[in-house]
């Protein structure tokens, strides 16, 4: 340190202190001089209110860089960024907000329209929140905004066309939201755009060719959507692309040859393409490639030699194709820090290395042989004895549940991990690594540190997770038929109003290479997180003493919420038991399940009878107490508060016996409350039937019953809330309720309804005939998945019954002829109703066509039968679909529907056959029906009109079309209206 001669150290120290004080005063004075204009401060106040941010301190100058206004990400909160950055270089000591980061803060408000009041704003980052609503039109006035991120939020609705007016945008991320509809061609006006990220939404239709004008694009990600058509052949328009991602986008193959023009690509991800097989695309010009994925693209032939010249290639995925020839010798010699996955292909067995290093995945990389389902690395020692069961606690330790010991499964996972236990003759293969995430071996075996409230929590505290494919197998099982139980619980994604709840985990499950669960969503199936759901599969055949259970991620769902690296299949426990050794137990379980529901109905009936709900007495004021249905704990006070005292603004529909209201519980859960009429004795019977039946049924295509409430004269059922209401409203309801349903969505709805009926008719322990399948009884959730509702008319049946003789109940236009005329009820009555619904989905019209002027047809079915004879079935298609459909798919659905509405019940298919035909796994039987065979239904319609003309009861035509008809023992029809008048009334006899 340099010293000043003859000057005491104390004086020097004093001078230094005074200098520091002087400099600090200058800094304070400078900060005081630079101010944010009042209108921008006001805008920040409005933004805080709109997004729900409560911790900004407006007593401090926003541009002062105070920690209250500038809290960037930290080591403890790497996803959090609370930064407001100003530019204070403007004349007159004026500052303006130029960058706003509100990231990872779980804000649960709306996208703020007041953002447009920050005219100098260049960056708006709202990533990782719970913001909802739609993109405000006010934002189009922002002429300086370059960076906009809505990454992982709850924004819904179509991408607005006016977004194309924000021409200053350079970066746009809408990833992991709920955007639906088509990509607007107006985005082509964003001529400065370099990054366009649309992945993990619900976008449909063809990818617009107009976007070829975005010649500045360097990044395009459109994965996990529902686009239609093939991969665009105009890829060469984006010659500046560095990153291209098209995983499970809905687009079909093959990969177009124009991809060869993208010589600047460093990252290419394409996966899960439907379509025909194709040769390997030409990638020889892509010498800068670092990450290459061509997974499940139906590629055939050898791996091209030029791939070895991609010297910067770190990750190589050619999984699940039909690649053949030798495994190139340079691949096993790659550096161990690089990842290569060639699993599920058809390479020559002689070229497969004898060792299986962790960085190279060769699981099932060559064709399987008889008596050897496993590749070389998976072969075990000879079986010394046969076993009849196996139980695995996936990712966890040894657990004893119900006298059954579940073996531990605590080996660390990995991108190419194979584990085999020679003593237990069980093992698993985990393939794939988490792209874009820093993970460890522990990432493959997550655990829940919170207390789980479900039964047997030791099976669900830990789980096994895989980013791509997880295969469990057991050897040395005695050949025969087995019951497989798969235990699931979502222990990573949350249920709260947070971005941690915005993940969508979707995967497929194969047992013995047969697809058993498609697009399986644990949280949706279990109706929440940290809740157990057990899927049971019977009569699984074991041959060659081996069982194989595979969980496969097909690219659908999200990859970024609650954080990167938590997607892919998740399994908690596996149980496999021989049916021949467990036959008696299964019989007792079946009897017990049926008995419990019967007892439940008897208890309810008895209680209702004692309290005068089923007697002729009109007294309804006595309270019902002490009835615990064990389907949900709801008090009338809870439901009254949730529905705001049954506020008419919360009314979302009318059922056959009362109104339906939307409700919000204190924990934020949204419910639907069916309030049954206090005057309808038939409503009481429906209440009993519905609670008794649906409480014993759980399936992703059945509406979930949460519980019920009986208080005074109130009968209330509480269901899961279905955001998009009924299929009838979506197709042809009032204009404000109609939804733009593209063809893939309509096809998905058809298949979903069919799967629900397969469960009711064939797969459930309780076999059920619904009796009232119609579009008003099909509800749509937020993802437009269909769910069957209203089980008030349903009938239980035993398998050995050929039919049920019963009073007739149902809705005109959907009732099968043999049931409407003779009371002969079988599962085929539901099949007929499904056929009518499928035609309505295709045509976008109600089955009743009598109200149409100059229509020569009584119904949609009548018209379809005539078009079939004329060979012009496509004319049935809804004009609103335009040209956005595949003719062969449409014709397949129509032909299946016409098989279902055959006037002869014996010629109608079972619903399991219907699903196979709709999904293209089996051909559609060609049957042409004479339209005159529909005569009985025409006669019924005529008699209905005869009744209408007699004015026995004054109702409008529209009201009458929604009537539910019930035929009493004396052949007199009674109609219980769906709205307005709640008393039964008589209709002249139809016999």
C-alpha positions, 0 to 999 in steps of 0.5 A: 500500500502506498503511503503519504509522507507526514500524514497521520493514518487516522486522517487518511482513514477519515478522508476515505470514509468521507469520500465513500459517503460522498460517492454513496450520496451521489448514487442515491441522488442519481437514483432519486433523479431517475424516475419511472413515469407515473403511467408505467407505475400505474400499469405495474400496479394493474399488472400486479392485480391482474396476475395476482402478485402481492409482494411488490412494494410500491413505496419503493421506486421500481427502477431503483434496483431494490431487492424487492424489485430485482430478485433473480433466480438463485441456487435455492430457487433455480426456476424463480426469477422476479426481475424488473429491469429499466432503461434510464438512458432516456433524456430528462432522467426518465426510465422505462421498463424494458424487461419484466420477468415473473417466472416460477412464482405460481401466479394464478391470475389472468394474462394481464391486458395492462402489459400493453401500458408498458410501451417500451417493454421488450421482454415479458417472461411469464413462464412457470405460473398458473395464469389462465385466460387467453392472450389479451388483444391489447398486447397487439399495440406493443411495438417493441416486444421481442421476447414473449414466454407463456411456457407452462401456464394454464392459458386456453382457447385458440391461438388468436389471429391478432397475435400475428400483428405483434410483428416485433416478436423474435421469440414466442413460446406457448409450450405446455398450455391448453391452446386448441384449434388450428394454428392461425395463418396470420402468424406468417406476418411475424417476419422477425420470428426466430423461435416458435415453440407450440409443443404440448398443447391441443392444436389440430388441423394441418400445419399451415403452409403460410408459415413458410414465410417465416424464413428467419426461424431457427427453432421450431417445436410442435410436439405433442399436439393433434395435427392432421396430415403429413409432415409438411414437405416445405421444410426446406423453406426454413433453411436457417433452422438449428432445432426442429422437434416434431414428436407425437405431433399427430402428423403422419410420415414419411419424413419428407425428402426436403429435410435434406436441405436443413444443413444448419440443424444441430438438433432434430427430434422426430418421433411416433409417426403413423404411416407406411414404412420408408427408407432412412431420410437423407441427412448427409448435409447435417454435419453440425448435428449434436442431438438426433432422434428418429424414434418410431418413424417406421424406418427400414433398411440399414443405418447410413454410413454418413452418420459416423461423420457427424463428429459432434453427435452426442445423442443418437436415438433410432429406437422402435423402427425396423432398421436392419443389417449390421449394427455399425462397428463404429457405434459400440466404439463411441465415447462412453459419455455419448448416448446411443439407443438402437433398441427395438429394431431388426439388426443381425444378431451376429453384429450385436456386441456381447456386452451391454454398456450403459451408454449403448441400448441394444434391448430387443435390437434383433428379432426375437426367436421362439423360446427366447423373448429376450436379447442376449444380455437378458438371457438368464440361467435355466429355470429349476422350478416353475412359479405361479406368481410374482409381486414387485414393489417397483422402485421400493423395498420389501413390502407385505400387503394383505399377506402378500410379500412384494419383492424389493426393486431398488436398483438404480435406473439409467438410460440403458439399464438392465437388471436381472435377479437370477434368484427371483427370476425377475428383471427390468430394462429401462431405456432412454434418458431425459432430454433437456434435463440434468438427471441422476440415477435417482431420477429413475426411481422417484419417491414421495416424502409426504404422507400418503393417505391411500390404502397400502401406502408402502406400495406407492411411496416409491415408483419406477420412472422411465423417459422412454420405455420400461420393461418388467419381465418374469421368467420360470412362470408356469404356462397358463392364464394369469391375472395381472394387477398394475398399481399406479399413483401419481406422486410427482405431478401435484393437484394444487393451483400451481405450475406443478399441477400442469404436467400431463403424464400420458403413456401406453401399457403393453402386456405380452406385447399386446396394447392394453392401455393407450394414452393412459393418464394416472392422475385422470384415472385416479381422479387426482394425485397421491391416489391409488389406481389398480388396473386389472387384466385377466386371462393373460396367457403365459407361454414359454414361461415368460411374462413381459410388461412394458410401459412406453412413452409415445411422446404425448403429454408434457415434458416440462412440468413440474420440472424438466425430466419428470415425464414418461411412464410411472409404475408403483407395483406389479402383481402377477397371479396364476388364475388356476391357483387363485380361482376360488379367491376370484369367485369370492371377490366377484360375489363380494363386489356384487353383494356390496352394491346390492346391499348398498341399494337395499340400504338406500331403498330401505332408508328412502322408504322409511322416510317417505321418499318412495311412498305415495305420501306428499310429505317431504319435510322429514330429514334423512339422517344416518345414511352413510353411502361411503361414496363421498362426505358431502354436507348440504351446507358444503354443496350450498356454499360450493354452488353459491346457494344454487345460483342460476349463473352456476347452472350448467344443464338440465337432467331428466330429473333435475338441474345440474350446477357447477360448484367450487369446494373450499380447496379449489376443486371443481364439482358438478352437482345434480339436484334431483327433483323433489317431486319426482318419485321416479327421480328417487328410483334413479337416485338409488340406481345411479348411486348403486351402480356408478359407485361400483364402476371406474373407467376413464370414459365414465363420469366419476361419482365423488359422492352424494348428499341426502338432506331434508327434501334434497337428493344430490349427486356430486360428480367430477366437473366436465369443462366442455359439458355435453357432446350434444351441445358441442355438436349442435347445441346453441351457437355459443355452446358449440365447439369446433371439433375437428375430425381427429377429435371426433374420432377420438370421442367415438372411440372413447365412448365405445371403450366406455361401453366395452367396460360396462358390457364386458370388462367390469365385474358388474355388467351393466346395460346403460339403456340411455346412451345419447349425446346429452349423456356424453360429457366432454372434459377439458381435453375433449375426452368423452365420458358416459354419464346418467346411469339412472336407467341402467340395469345390472345383468348376470353374464348368463342372461341372454336378455332382460325383460323389463319396463322400457326406458330410454329416449326416442330416436336412440332406442333399439327396435326390439327393445322399444317394441317388445321390451327385449333388452340386451347389450345390443340395445346400447350398441344400437344407441352408440351407432346413432351417436356415432352418426351424429358425431360424423354429421354434426346433426341431431338424429331427429330430422323431422324439424328440418323443412322439406326433409324427406327423412325421418332421422339421420339413420334413415338418411344414412341408410339411403346414402349407403345404398346410393354409394355416397356416404361421404355426403353425411359428413358435417360441412363444418369439417371442410376438407380437414379429414381422411376419407377412409377414416370417415367411411370406416366410422360411418360403416361401423355405425351402420352395423350398430344400427342394424334392425336385427340385434343379432347382426350388431357387433359387440362393443369390443368388436366396434373398438377394434374396427374403429381403431383399424385393428380389424376390417369392417363387415360390409352389410347393406341394410334396406332402409325400409327395415327402419320402418318400425322406428318410423312408425314410433316417430309417427305415433310420437307426432300423433301424441303431439297433435293431441295436445295432451300436455303442452310442451314445445317440440324442442322440449319434447325431443329431449324427453326420456320415455318410460313404458309402464307395465300397462303399455302406457308411455310416461314422459319425465321432462328434462326441463320445466314441468317436473311431473310425469304425464301420460301419453297414449298407448303405443300398442 
